[in-house]
Amino acid sequence: MVKYSAPTCGPCHTLKPILSKIVDEFPEQLHYVEIDIEQDPDIAESAGVVGTPTVQFFRNQALVTEMKGVKPKSQYRETIQQNLPVRVG
């Protein structure tokens, strides 16, 4: 999961504690990265990110979905759960 944000983005600051709680729910299953688009504009541009906050979800290094703006915590949780590998056993 990659969150694109900027220091001057108010909604980004609102989203940070929401995502922190979600990440804590999936300790061994989720890799979370935060990218400051002002410090790394090339990364944001190559990812097609034009606004913040944007959260991209990847599985096996492929983009599966993207959320723009601040969404309810349940929406992030559902997206992660839908894209986790199915555990057998």
Secondary structure, DSSP 8 states (H G I E B T S, - for coil): -EEEE-TT-HHHHHHHHHHHHHHHHSTTT---EEEETTT-HHHHHHTT--SSSEEEEEETTEEEEEEES---HHHHHHHHHHHS-----
